[in-house]
Amino acid sequence: MAEQVIQFHPSKLAPRTRLAKVGLFLRKNRRPIIALQWLIVVLYAAMVIIPAFLPLPPESAHIWDNLRLFAQFCFWGLWWPGVMIATVTMGRVWCGLFCPEGAISEWVSQYGRGKALPGWLKWSGWPFVAFICTTVYGQLVSVYEYPQAALLVLGGSTIAAIVIGLLYGREKRIWCRYLCPASGVFAVLAKIAPLHYKVDRAAWDRHQGDFEPVNCAPLLDVRRMTSASECHSCGRCAGQRDAVTYAARSPFSEILDFNNPAKTPDALTLVYGVLGVATAAFQWTLSPWFLHAKLALAEWLVEHDHFALLDNDVPWWLLTHYPEANDLFTWLDGALILAYLLGGGFLLGSLLLVGPALASRLLKNSALSWQRFTLALTPLAAASVILGLSMLTVTHLKAEHLWLGWLPGFRIGLLAAGCLGSLWLVLQLVRRSTAQKWQKALAGLVMLSPLGLMATIWSLVFFIW
């Protein structure tokens, strides 16, 4: 007997909103989306590979007449800030609709071995570890400045995604779900996206009749999906059983919903990754603390005839080494960068955790855990990472001598919005507690410490250093 093909008819779902129609459109038009993904793959490959073999641009070169500068601006000035902004506003649409790594990994998985997923691969901490390692290594090899380093980091990540797809895929995005270095960051930021795929569990359960199975690439249990963290917003499940709808929501609703667990990996990624190591990575080149430590240690090494750490004959793939650009890292530079990013990021993250830990202890409510109070810092984390990435955009714009008089106001406004968004979340969480008034007031006060700390750090970076 021939297998019955069940057709999907979006018109029968009678969507109530334009947003719902957008979701159904994405589900119905998979072929154009796949074609777009392959176009992005070609452009991505061209801008990663070709500039790595081009000479240094002359001083008179511009973004519009030099491919190397153009590729750098596209990747670090537009791509990453744009991806973060899209994630905060629309969820993980980059992952589901545009990401070249995800598209390639899913495609090659059709021809892979389809092995069972080993237990070690499912460890929830891999995205955090991968993010820290990629961030730190990228700073050591100056990934933002040199296309050879970008090819090494981005190309290496793509090759790893292909290998994972060939080994474990079965038409799924195993790499994206468990190992992608950016996945943990996207999962945190998507929590405050005002657009998401809403699942009506009751409508799902009472649905009668045939339905077309959904190929959820990141392997989600769509029926039980309550969070936007792991959803790739690809639209493949839109209209499923008349229960999945692309819809608007309050950007604070997910964190305030106690039915959504506040997971420890998300909380640690936020404080130690997005607000810790990433912040240190954005500002170490401007930090007078880093410079003073470097000069003091260099003087001590010279005075005591220890010159090994001052040697700059290091492979470019280990530490920045570009004599033609007069840009050479010594072993001392590498050690200090590691210490600043890992040590400084850990210290900053730990200080940021003091407020959530104390607030949770004061209110003594299992629903108001330190993890949930930490996730209340998500708006601040979103503002912080966008501010940091936009520094790369500003560097390119300054080189083109464009007017940037709007920049201080933009930075102050974005930082204020992040702080106020987090403060509002904190107040809403505190208000839901049944503790005494003095405990609520004290919990709210201690939660001001992480907000004040991040505001101080960014004020130093932008207006004092």
BALO-649352 format. One record per residue (C-alpha): x, y, z; residue in three letters. Coordinates in pm, 1 decimal, decimal comma, always signed. Layout:
        px        py        pz  rest
         X         Y         Z   ALA
...
//
This chain:
        px        py        pz  rest
      +0,0      +0,0      +0,0   MET
    +135,6    +340,6     -92,9   ALA
    +217,1    +573,0    +196,0   GLU
     -47,6    +838,4    +241,5   GLN
     +76,0   +1194,5    +203,9   VAL
     -95,2   +1433,2    +440,3   ILE
    -119,1   +1782,8    +299,8   GLN
     -95,7   +2098,5    +505,3   PHE
    -358,2   +2362,7    +428,4   HIS
    -279,7   +2694,1    +597,4   PRO
    -601,4   +2850,0    +469,7   SER
    -805,2   +2621,4    +691,1   LYS
    -648,3   +2762,4   +1004,5   LEU
    -810,2   +3105,7    +970,4   ALA
    -532,6   +3300,8   +1144,5   PRO
    -655,0   +3588,9   +1354,2   ARG
    -353,9   +3816,3   +1322,8   THR
    -101,5   +3926,0   +1066,7   ARG
    +172,2   +3774,2   +1278,1   LEU
      +2,6   +3436,0   +1263,3   ALA
      -5,2   +3468,5    +884,3   LYS
    +369,2   +3536,9    +887,3   VAL
    +430,1   +3209,6   +1067,6   GLY
    +208,2   +3018,7    +822,6   LEU
    +381,4   +3186,1    +529,3   PHE
    +718,6   +3064,9    +657,0   LEU
    +588,6   +2711,5    +691,6   ARG
    +434,2   +2708,8    +346,4   LYS
    +739,2   +2856,8    +171,6   ASN
   +1024,8   +2637,2    +283,9   ARG
   +1186,9   +2618,8     -60,2   ARG
   +1247,3   +2995,8     -94,3   PRO
   +1382,8   +3000,1    +259,6   ILE
   +1623,5   +2717,2    +181,3   ILE
   +1731,7   +2899,3    -135,2   ALA
   +1797,4   +3212,0     +73,4   LEU
   +1999,8   +3007,6    +320,6   GLN
   +2220,0   +2872,7     +42,3   TRP
   +2271,6   +3224,7     -91,2   LEU
   +2387,4   +3328,7    +255,0   ILE
   +2616,6   +3025,0    +267,8   VAL
   +2784,3   +3134,9     -56,4   VAL
   +2822,5   +3496,5     +60,1   LEU
   +2943,7   +3384,1    +401,3   TYR
   +3205,6   +3154,0    +251,0   ALA
   +3324,6   +3422,9     +10,5   ALA
   +3363,8   +3688,8    +279,2   MET
   +3538,2   +3450,2    +519,7   VAL
   +3777,1   +3287,2    +274,4   ILE
   +3870,6   +3547,4     +12,2   ILE
   +3980,6   +3834,8    +244,5   PRO
   +4218,0   +3597,5    +428,2   ALA
   +4433,5   +3585,5    +114,8   PHE
   +4429,5   +3958,4     +39,0   LEU
   +4709,0   +4200,1    +140,1   PRO
   +4671,6   +4462,4    +409,4   LEU
   +4456,5   +4751,9    +286,1   PRO
   +4639,1   +5079,9    +219,3   PRO
   +4571,0   +5377,7    +447,0   GLU
   +4359,1   +5538,5    +175,7   SER
   +4127,6   +5233,8    +145,2   ALA
   +3758,2   +5252,1    +235,0   HIS
   +3487,5   +5004,1    +316,9   ILE
   +3332,7   +5046,1     -26,3   TRP
   +3648,7   +4994,5    -232,3   ASP
   +3841,3   +4729,6     -37,4   ASN
   +3702,0   +4377,8      +2,3   LEU
   +3901,0   +4309,2    +317,6   ARG
   +3762,8   +4615,7    +495,8   LEU
   +3416,6   +4550,0    +355,8   PHE
   +3414,1   +4194,1    +489,5   ALA
   +3534,0   +4308,1    +832,8   GLN
   +3261,6   +4571,7    +848,6   PHE
   +2994,6   +4324,5    +737,4   CYS
   +3094,8   +4059,7    +991,0   PHE
   +3179,6   +4263,2   +1298,2   TRP
   +3016,1   +4598,4   +1229,2   GLY
   +2680,3   +4478,2   +1096,6   LEU
   +2638,5   +4101,7   +1127,5   TRP
   +2693,3   +4038,8   +1498,0   TRP
   +2518,3   +4351,0   +1628,4   PRO
   +2232,0   +4282,6   +1385,4   GLY
   +2200,6   +3920,6   +1495,4   VAL
   +2180,3   +4021,5   +1861,7   MET
   +1922,8   +4290,7   +1792,7   ILE
   +1716,1   +4045,0   +1588,5   ALA
   +1731,8   +3788,1   +1868,5   THR
   +1617,0   +4037,5   +2130,1   VAL
   +1327,6   +4156,4   +1914,2   THR
   +1216,1   +3851,2   +1714,8   MET
   +1366,3   +3551,0   +1886,7   GLY
   +1615,5   +3318,7   +1722,1   ARG
   +1517,7   +3400,7   +1364,5   VAL
   +1883,4   +3412,4   +1266,3   TRP
   +1921,3   +3048,6   +1369,1   CYS
   +1607,1   +2928,8   +1194,6   GLY
   +1606,2   +3133,1    +875,4   LEU
   +1954,9   +3259,9    +796,8   PHE
   +2242,3   +3091,0    +982,2   CYS
   +2482,3   +2930,2    +729,6   PRO
   +2631,2   +2690,2    +985,6   GLU
   +2289,6   +2558,9   +1082,9   GLY
   +2179,7   +2520,7    +722,0   ALA
   +2496,4   +2334,5    +621,9   ILE
   +2488,1   +2110,4    +928,5   SER
   +2125,8   +2015,5    +866,7   GLU
   +2187,1   +1951,9    +496,9   TRP
   +2492,5   +1727,4    +540,1   VAL
   +2312,2   +1531,6    +812,4   SER
   +2096,0   +1377,6    +539,2   GLN
   +2404,9   +1191,1    +420,3   TYR
   +2561,0   +1118,4    +757,8   GLY
   +2588,1    +811,5    +974,2   ARG
   +2297,2    +905,1   +1200,0   GLY
   +2463,8    +766,6   +1510,5   LYS
   +2286,5    +780,6   +1846,6   ALA
   +2371,5   +1089,4   +2048,3   LEU
   +2630,2   +1008,5   +2317,5   PRO
   +2562,6   +1122,1   +2670,8   GLY
   +2859,7   +1360,1   +2682,0   TRP
   +2726,9   +1556,0   +2385,1   LEU
   +2399,0   +1633,3   +2563,3   LYS
   +2570,5   +1808,1   +2853,4   TRP
   +2392,3   +2141,9   +2900,3   SER
   +2715,0   +2328,1   +2971,4   GLY
   +2873,5   +2292,4   +2627,2   TRP
   +2732,8   +2616,3   +2477,5   PRO
   +2869,4   +2812,8   +2774,7   PHE
   +3212,8   +2649,3   +2755,6   VAL
   +3223,5   +2692,2   +2377,0   ALA
   +3127,9   +3060,0   +2406,9   PHE
   +3400,5   +3129,9   +2664,2   ILE
   +3666,5   +2944,0   +2463,5   CYS
   +3569,5   +3111,6   +2135,5   THR
   +3556,5   +3457,6   +2290,9   THR
   +3893,3   +3427,1   +2462,5   VAL
   +4066,8   +3265,9   +2165,7   TYR
   +3922,5   +3529,0   +1933,9   GLY
   +4082,9   +3802,2   +2143,5   GLN
   +4419,7   +3625,2   +2149,7   LEU
   +4434,2   +3606,2   +1769,5   VAL
   +4259,5   +3942,9   +1707,7   SER
   +3966,9   +3793,0   +1520,7   VAL
   +3802,1   +4133,3   +1467,8   TYR
   +4105,1   +4285,1   +1296,3   GLU
   +4248,6   +4010,5   +1077,4   TYR
   +4062,9   +3791,6    +824,6   PRO
   +4310,9   +3506,4    +871,4   GLN
   +4199,7   +3481,4   +1233,6   ALA
   +3835,2   +3512,4   +1130,1   ALA
   +3880,9   +3226,8    +882,7   LEU
   +4038,1   +3015,4   +1154,4   LEU
   +3764,4   +3082,1   +1413,3   VAL
   +3456,6   +3095,2   +1190,8   LEU
   +3580,2   +2833,1    +947,0   GLY
   +3675,2   +2601,6   +1230,4   GLY
   +3329,4   +2637,3   +1380,1   SER
   +3168,5   +2560,5   +1044,6   THR
   +3382,7   +2250,7    +993,2   ILE
   +3291,3   +2128,9   +1341,5   ALA
   +2921,0   +2181,7   +1260,9   ALA
   +2961,0   +1974,5    +942,8   ILE
   +3137,9   +1692,4   +1127,7   VAL
   +2868,5   +1679,0   +1396,5   ILE
   +2599,9   +1678,5   +1127,1   GLY
   +2765,1   +1389,6    +945,0   LEU
   +2802,3   +1186,9   +1262,1   LEU
   +2474,1   +1246,8   +1445,1   TYR
   +2237,9   +1449,8   +1227,1   GLY
   +1941,7   +1260,1   +1079,7   ARG
   +1813,7   +1588,6    +927,4   GLU
   +1845,7   +1767,6   +1261,5   LYS
   +2064,2   +2048,9   +1387,5   ARG
   +2258,6   +1869,2   +1658,2   ILE
   +2538,8   +2125,8   +1647,2   TRP
   +2298,4   +2413,8   +1698,4   CYS
   +2114,1   +2246,1   +1983,7   ARG
   +2408,6   +2127,2   +2190,9   TYR
   +2742,5   +2275,1   +2081,8   LEU
   +2710,1   +2609,7   +1899,4   CYS
   +2918,9   +2873,7   +2084,6   PRO
   +2646,8   +3135,7   +2036,9   ALA
   +2354,3   +2910,8   +2129,7   SER
   +2368,0   +2985,8   +2502,4   GLY
   +2372,5   +3360,0   +2442,3   VAL
   +2083,9   +3337,8   +2196,3   PHE
   +1887,7   +3125,6   +2443,8   ALA
   +1918,4   +3393,8   +2710,9   VAL
   +1842,7   +3694,3   +2490,1   LEU
   +1543,1   +3526,7   +2322,0   ALA
   +1367,8   +3515,6   +2660,1   LYS
   +1276,7   +3883,1   +2625,8   ILE
   +1183,4   +3875,9   +2256,0   ALA
    +832,7   +4023,6   +2211,2   PRO
    +764,9   +3783,5   +1922,0   LEU
    +750,9   +3406,9   +1967,3   HIS
    +571,2   +3087,1   +1867,7   TYR
    +293,7   +3030,7   +2116,6   LYS
    +168,7   +2678,1   +2180,2   VAL
    -188,8   +2626,1   +2297,1   ASP
    -153,0   +2296,1   +2481,7   ARG
    -529,1   +2247,0   +2519,7   ALA
    -589,8   +2303,8   +2147,3   ALA
    -309,1   +2061,6   +2065,8   TRP
    -455,8   +1787,4   +2282,1   ASP
    -811,9   +1822,0   +2152,9   ARG
    -712,1   +1836,5   +1786,3   HIS
    -878,5   +1563,9   +1578,7   GLN
    -787,3   +1427,5   +1236,3   GLY
    -471,7   +1397,1   +1032,7   ASP
    -181,3   +1637,0   +1054,2   PHE
    +154,8   +1678,1    +888,3   GLU
    +445,5   +1587,6   +1119,9   PRO
    +688,4   +1867,5   +1199,2   VAL
   +1059,9   +1831,7   +1137,2   ASN
   +1181,2   +2041,3   +1430,3   CYS
   +1547,4   +2086,0   +1347,0   ALA
   +1661,1   +2168,7   +1704,3   PRO
   +1472,1   +1863,6   +1837,3   LEU
   +1215,2   +2044,1   +2053,8   LEU
    +904,8   +1890,5   +2200,0   ASP
    +674,8   +2142,4   +2034,1   VAL
    +369,6   +2026,3   +2226,8   ARG
    +531,8   +2121,4   +2558,1   ARG
    +722,4   +2427,5   +2437,6   MET
    +676,1   +2723,8   +2672,8   THR
    +999,8   +2914,6   +2614,4   SER
   +1153,4   +3097,7   +2319,1   ALA
   +1504,3   +3005,0   +2434,0   SER
   +1555,0   +2697,3   +2220,4   GLU
   +1301,0   +2768,1   +1945,5   CYS
   +1470,3   +2869,2   +1617,9   HIS
   +1167,3   +3064,9   +1495,5   SER
   +1179,8   +2891,6   +1157,6   CYS
    +801,8   +2864,1   +1123,3   GLY
    +797,7   +2490,6   +1043,0   ARG
    +553,3   +2421,3   +1327,1   CYS
    +324,1   +2721,5   +1264,0   ALA
     -39,1   +2608,9   +1256,7   GLY
     +47,9   +2259,9   +1376,0   GLN
    -273,5   +2096,3   +1511,2   ARG
    -425,8   +2445,8   +1504,2   ASP
    -228,2   +2510,0   +1822,2   ALA
     +99,8   +2683,6   +1727,8   VAL
     +81,8   +3053,1   +1645,0   THR
    +337,7   +3321,7   +1575,4   TYR
    +228,3   +3590,1   +1818,9   ALA
    +325,8   +3894,9   +2020,9   ALA
    +381,3   +3891,7   +2394,5   ARG
    +517,7   +4109,2   +2670,9   SER
    +898,6   +4097,0   +2662,0   PRO
    +890,6   +4030,7   +3036,5   PHE
    +629,8   +3754,2   +3034,8   SER
    +862,2   +3455,5   +3009,4   GLU
   +1085,5   +3551,9   +3300,1   ILE
    +781,8   +3635,9   +3515,2   LEU
    +610,9   +3307,1   +3431,3   ASP
    +690,5   +3067,6   +3714,6   PHE
    +581,6   +2775,0   +3496,7   ASN
    +896,2   +2838,0   +3292,8   ASN
   +1190,0   +2699,8   +3489,1   PRO
   +1478,7   +2936,9   +3550,9   ALA
   +1764,7   +2710,3   +3445,2   LYS
   +2108,7   +2727,2   +3601,7   THR
   +2297,5   +2705,6   +3265,4   PRO
   +2103,8   +3009,8   +3139,8   ASP
   +2177,6   +3205,9   +3456,4   ALA
   +2548,8   +3122,6   +3450,9   LEU
   +2575,0   +3202,1   +3080,6   THR
   +2419,4   +3540,3   +3148,2   LEU
   +2642,0   +3650,7   +3437,1   VAL
   +2971,2   +3479,5   +3354,3   TYR
   +2937,5   +3479,8   +2975,6   GLY
   +2737,9   +3775,0   +2843,4   VAL
   +2799,8   +4011,0   +3135,9   LEU
   +3132,6   +3868,8   +3253,3   GLY
   +3383,1   +3746,7   +2996,3   VAL
   +3217,7   +3925,9   +2702,2   ALA
   +3232,3   +4262,1   +2882,9   THR
   +3599,4   +4204,6   +2966,9   ALA
   +3664,0   +4117,6   +2601,3   ALA
   +3502,7   +4439,1   +2482,6   PHE
   +3699,5   +4668,1   +2712,4   GLN
   +4043,8   +4520,4   +2782,7   TRP
   +4208,5   +4720,1   +2502,5   THR
   +4083,9   +5042,6   +2662,7   LEU
   +4147,5   +4949,5   +3024,3   SER
   +4417,6   +5148,2   +3206,0   PRO
   +4427,4   +4863,5   +3458,8   TRP
   +4542,3   +4625,5   +3187,4   PHE
   +4802,8   +4872,3   +3060,7   LEU
   +4943,0   +4943,8   +3407,9   HIS
   +4968,8   +4573,0   +3485,4   ALA
   +5146,6   +4509,6   +3155,7   LYS
   +5399,4   +4789,7   +3207,5   LEU
   +5468,0   +4690,9   +3567,4   ALA
   +5523,8   +4325,1   +3480,1   LEU
   +5738,8   +4411,1   +3177,8   ALA
   +5960,7   +4635,3   +3390,3   GLU
   +5996,9   +4364,9   +3653,2   TRP
   +6089,3   +4104,5   +3390,9   LEU
   +6354,0   +4332,8   +3240,8   VAL
   +6499,2   +4422,3   +3579,1   GLU
   +6534,1   +4053,5   +3667,0   HIS
   +6663,8   +3948,5   +3322,2   ASP
   +6363,1   +3731,0   +3242,0   HIS
   +6303,6   +3789,6   +2873,0   PHE
   +6120,4   +3474,9   +2765,0   ALA
   +5774,9   +3622,8   +2825,7   LEU
   +5869,7   +3930,7   +2621,7   LEU
   +5938,9   +3723,0   +2310,6   ASP
   +5696,1   +3796,4   +2026,6   ASN
   +5801,8   +3517,3   +1790,9   ASP
   +5468,7   +3336,2   +1827,9   VAL
   +5260,4   +3164,7   +1555,1   PRO
   +4975,4   +3385,8   +1434,4   TRP
   +4722,4   +3112,1   +1505,1   TRP
   +4821,0   +3112,3   +1871,5   LEU
   +4874,9   +3482,6   +1938,1   LEU
   +4842,2   +3786,4   +1713,1   THR
   +5153,2   +3801,8   +1493,0   HIS
   +5142,2   +4033,1   +1192,3   TYR
   +5482,0   +4202,7   +1143,2   PRO
   +5362,3   +4378,4    +828,1   GLU
   +5104,7   +4562,7   +1042,4   ALA
   +5348,6   +4608,4   +1331,7   ASN
   +5105,3   +4414,1   +1547,5   ASP
   +5283,8   +4150,3   +1754,7   LEU
   +5165,9   +3996,0   +2081,2   PHE
   +5423,6   +3870,5   +2327,3   THR
   +5376,3   +3576,5   +2559,3   TRP
   +5319,6   +3835,5   +2832,7   LEU
   +5037,9   +3991,5   +2628,5   ASP
   +4876,0   +3651,4   +2585,7   GLY
   +4903,0   +3565,8   +2953,9   ALA
   +4758,4   +3902,0   +3059,7   LEU
   +4470,2   +3878,1   +2812,9   ILE
   +4385,8   +3533,2   +2947,0   LEU
   +4403,6   +3657,3   +3304,2   ALA
   +4198,8   +3968,9   +3230,9   TYR
   +3924,4   +3789,8   +3039,3   LEU
   +3895,6   +3477,1   +3252,4   LEU
   +3989,5   +3623,6   +3589,2   GLY
   +3815,1   +3956,1   +3532,6   GLY
   +3511,0   +3789,0   +3379,5   GLY
   +3483,6   +3546,4   +3671,7   PHE
   +3524,7   +3827,6   +3924,6   LEU
   +3265,6   +4046,4   +3753,0   LEU
   +3020,9   +3758,0   +3716,7   GLY
   +3062,3   +3665,7   +4083,4   SER
   +3000,2   +4024,2   +4193,6   LEU
   +2690,0   +4036,8   +3976,1   LEU
   +2560,0   +3718,6   +4143,0   LEU
   +2572,4   +3870,2   +4490,8   VAL
   +2250,3   +4065,0   +4436,6   GLY
   +2040,4   +3771,6   +4306,8   PRO
   +2176,8   +3538,7   +4575,3   ALA
   +2093,1   +3779,1   +4857,8   LEU
   +1751,4   +3867,4   +4713,9   ALA
   +1656,8   +3501,4   +4691,1   SER
   +1774,0   +3435,3   +5047,2   ARG
   +1576,8   +3729,6   +5179,4   LEU
   +1247,8   +3630,9   +5015,1   LEU
   +1277,2   +3256,7   +5089,1   LYS
   +1053,6   +3146,8   +4804,3   ASN
   +1145,1   +2852,1   +4584,2   SER
    +991,2   +3022,6   +4280,5   ALA
   +1205,4   +3331,9   +4341,8   LEU
   +1536,1   +3152,7   +4311,5   SER
   +1872,7   +3315,1   +4248,9   TRP
   +1847,0   +3184,3   +3891,8   GLN
   +1523,3   +3375,6   +3830,2   ARG
   +1658,8   +3694,8   +3982,2   PHE
   +1968,0   +3651,9   +3766,0   THR
   +1752,7   +3617,1   +3454,8   LEU
   +1588,2   +3946,1   +3551,6   ALA
   +1917,9   +4098,7   +3434,8   LEU
   +1848,7   +3984,4   +3077,1   THR
   +1746,4   +4332,0   +2946,5   PRO
   +2069,9   +4471,1   +3089,6   LEU
   +2264,9   +4184,4   +2933,0   ALA
   +2103,3   +4255,0   +2595,3   ALA
   +2193,3   +4622,4   +2616,3   ALA
   +2546,3   +4535,2   +2727,2   SER
   +2624,5   +4296,3   +2444,0   VAL
   +2476,7   +4530,8   +2183,6   ILE
   +2679,8   +4820,4   +2325,3   LEU
   +2994,5   +4611,2   +2314,3   GLY
   +2943,9   +4486,5   +1960,8   LEU
   +2850,0   +4832,1   +1838,2   SER
   +3196,7   +4947,4   +1945,6   MET
   +3324,2   +4755,3   +1642,9   LEU
   +3070,5   +4932,2   +1423,0   THR
   +3181,9   +5268,4   +1559,1   VAL
   +3547,8   +5186,6   +1491,1   THR
   +3471,5   +5133,9   +1122,0   HIS
   +3250,9   +5442,7   +1100,4   LEU
   +3518,9   +5658,7   +1263,6   LYS
   +3771,1   +5535,1   +1009,5   ALA
   +3537,8   +5664,9    +737,1   GLU
   +3511,6   +6002,4    +915,4   HIS
   +3134,3   +5983,0    +948,1   LEU
   +2945,7   +6208,3   +1188,5   TRP
   +2890,1   +6036,4   +1522,9   LEU
   +2742,4   +6315,4   +1729,4   GLY
   +2446,4   +6093,9   +1808,6   TRP
   +2663,0   +5826,6   +1966,7   LEU
   +2678,6   +5942,3   +2334,2   PRO
   +2301,4   +5982,5   +2349,0   GLY
   +2248,8   +5642,7   +2188,6   PHE
   +2478,8   +5472,5   +2436,2   ARG
   +2325,5   +5641,9   +2738,2   ILE
   +1974,1   +5564,6   +2614,1   GLY
   +2044,8   +5197,8   +2544,8   LEU
   +2219,6   +5145,5   +2877,8   LEU
   +1935,5   +5322,6   +3059,8   ALA
   +1676,6   +5109,5   +2879,5   ALA
   +1858,7   +4791,8   +2981,6   GLY
   +1886,3   +4900,4   +3345,0   CYS
   +1522,1   +5012,1   +3363,4   LEU
   +1398,4   +4692,3   +3198,5   GLY
   +1587,2   +4480,5   +3450,2   SER
   +1474,6   +4699,7   +3738,2   LEU
   +1111,8   +4660,0   +3635,2   TRP
   +1153,1   +4281,6   +3623,5   LEU
   +1311,5   +4285,1   +3969,6   VAL
   +1024,8   +4489,8   +4112,7   LEU
    +768,4   +4256,9   +3960,1   GLN
    +941,4   +3952,1   +4106,1   LEU
    +970,9   +4113,3   +4449,0   VAL
    +606,5   +4218,9   +4440,8   ARG
    +500,0   +3857,5   +4391,1   ARG
    +669,6   +3749,2   +4710,2   SER
    +473,2   +3688,2   +5031,1   THR
    +764,2   +3799,5   +5249,3   ALA
    +744,3   +4094,1   +5485,5   GLN
    +772,7   +4446,1   +5350,1   LYS
   +1120,6   +4505,8   +5489,8   TRP
   +1243,1   +4188,3   +5323,5   GLN
   +1095,3   +4294,4   +4990,3   LYS
   +1248,6   +4639,3   +5019,3   ALA
   +1589,4   +4498,0   +5107,1   LEU
   +1571,1   +4243,0   +4822,2   ALA
   +1496,4   +4523,5   +4577,4   GLY
   +1786,9   +4729,2   +4712,3   LEU
   +2044,5   +4450,3   +4684,3   VAL
   +1935,7   +4391,4   +4324,5   MET
   +2042,5   +4747,4   +4246,7   LEU
   +2405,2   +4640,5   +4294,0   SER
   +2442,4   +4447,5   +3964,3   PRO
   +2265,4   +4726,1   +3776,2   LEU
   +2489,8   +4990,8   +3926,7   GLY
   +2802,0   +4783,7   +3866,9   LEU
   +2734,7   +4735,8   +3494,6   MET
   +2632,6   +5099,5   +3451,7   ALA
   +2959,1   +5205,6   +3615,5   THR
   +3171,6   +4978,0   +3396,5   ILE
   +3017,3   +5101,8   +3072,0   TRP
   +3041,1   +5463,8   +3190,4   SER
   +3413,5   +5411,7   +3245,4   LEU
   +3454,2   +5260,6   +2898,9   VAL
   +3260,8   +5526,4   +2709,4   PHE
   +3314,2   +5847,9   +2904,4   PHE
   +3622,1   +5821,5   +3127,1   ILE
   +3880,0   +5584,9   +2976,0   TRP
//
